[in-house]
């Protein structure tokens, strides 16, 4: 890609069937995973745009997931690190309430 995509410019096709939507989501997940691996493998202070590209693809993935519906979004979406952290904080909060 000759330019870095921006999240606000991401569009999704509206004519895809349910099967094609799931395939597109799987392909985006694979692309996002590859970009994350590349971002982790680069040296510190190197000139790269992996994080911006990842952000744009995640916006596109969310828009596609909205087309699939709530059932497809929760079933297909893998738990991210932030989801795990949030779940841990909520569990800790409940434990503290039970102690007090």
C-alpha positions as CSV (number, residue, x, y, z in Angstrom):
1,X,0.0,0.0,0.0
2,X,1.5,3.3,-1.0
3,X,-0.2,5.4,1.7
4,X,-1.2,4.9,5.3
5,X,-5.0,4.4,5.6
6,X,-6.8,6.6,8.1
7,X,-9.7,5.1,10.3
8,X,-12.1,7.8,9.2
9,X,-11.7,6.9,5.5
10,X,-12.4,3.2,5.9
11,X,-15.4,1.9,3.9
12,X,-16.9,-1.5,3.7
13,X,-18.9,-3.0,0.8
14,X,-22.6,-3.3,1.5
15,X,-23.4,-6.1,-1.0
16,X,-21.6,-9.0,0.6
17,X,-23.4,-12.2,1.6
18,X,-23.2,-13.6,5.2
19,X,-20.5,-16.1,4.1
20,X,-18.5,-13.3,2.3
21,X,-18.8,-11.1,5.4
22,X,-17.3,-13.9,7.6
23,X,-14.5,-14.5,5.1
24,X,-13.7,-10.8,5.1
25,X,-13.6,-10.7,8.9
26,X,-11.3,-13.6,8.9
27,X,-9.0,-12.0,6.4
28,X,-8.9,-8.7,8.3
29,X,-8.1,-10.6,11.5
30,X,-5.2,-12.3,9.7
31,X,-3.9,-8.9,8.3
32,X,-4.2,-7.2,11.7
33,X,-2.3,-10.1,13.4
34,X,0.5,-9.9,10.7
35,X,0.8,-6.1,11.2
36,X,1.0,-6.5,15.0
37,X,3.7,-9.1,14.6
38,X,5.6,-6.8,12.3
39,X,5.2,-3.9,14.7
40,X,6.6,-6.0,17.5
41,X,9.5,-7.1,15.3
42,X,10.7,-3.6,14.3
43,X,13.4,-1.7,16.2
44,X,12.6,1.1,18.5
45,X,12.3,4.5,16.9
46,X,12.1,3.1,13.4
47,X,9.9,4.8,10.8
48,X,6.9,2.6,10.4
49,X,3.1,3.1,10.1
50,X,2.0,-0.3,11.3
51,X,0.0,1.1,14.3
52,X,-1.9,3.5,12.1
53,X,-2.6,0.8,9.6
54,X,-3.8,-1.5,12.4
55,X,-6.1,1.2,13.7
56,X,-7.7,1.7,10.3
57,X,-8.2,-2.1,9.7
58,X,-9.8,-2.4,13.2
59,X,-12.3,0.3,12.3
60,X,-13.1,-1.5,9.0
61,X,-13.4,-4.8,10.9
62,X,-15.8,-3.2,13.4
63,X,-17.9,-1.9,10.5
64,X,-18.0,-5.4,8.9
65,X,-18.9,-6.9,12.2
66,X,-21.8,-4.5,12.5
67,X,-23.1,-5.7,9.2
68,X,-23.0,-9.3,10.4
69,X,-24.9,-8.4,13.6
70,X,-24.4,-8.8,17.3
71,X,-24.3,-12.6,17.2
72,X,-21.4,-12.6,14.7
73,X,-19.5,-9.9,16.4
74,X,-19.3,-11.5,19.8
75,X,-18.8,-15.0,18.4
76,X,-16.1,-14.2,15.9
77,X,-14.2,-11.4,17.8
78,X,-11.2,-12.7,19.7
79,X,-10.6,-11.3,23.2
80,X,-8.0,-8.5,23.0
81,X,-5.5,-7.6,25.7
82,X,-7.6,-4.6,26.6
83,X,-10.7,-6.8,27.1
84,X,-8.7,-9.1,29.4
85,X,-7.4,-6.1,31.4
86,X,-10.9,-4.7,31.7
87,X,-12.3,-8.0,32.8
88,X,-9.5,-8.3,35.4
89,X,-10.2,-4.9,36.8
90,X,-13.9,-5.6,37.0
91,X,-13.1,-8.9,38.9
92,X,-10.8,-7.1,41.2
93,X,-13.5,-4.4,41.9
94,X,-16.0,-7.1,42.8
95,X,-13.5,-8.9,45.0
96,X,-12.8,-5.6,46.9
97,X,-16.6,-5.0,47.3
98,X,-17.0,-8.5,48.8
99,X,-14.1,-7.9,51.2
100,X,-15.4,-4.6,52.4
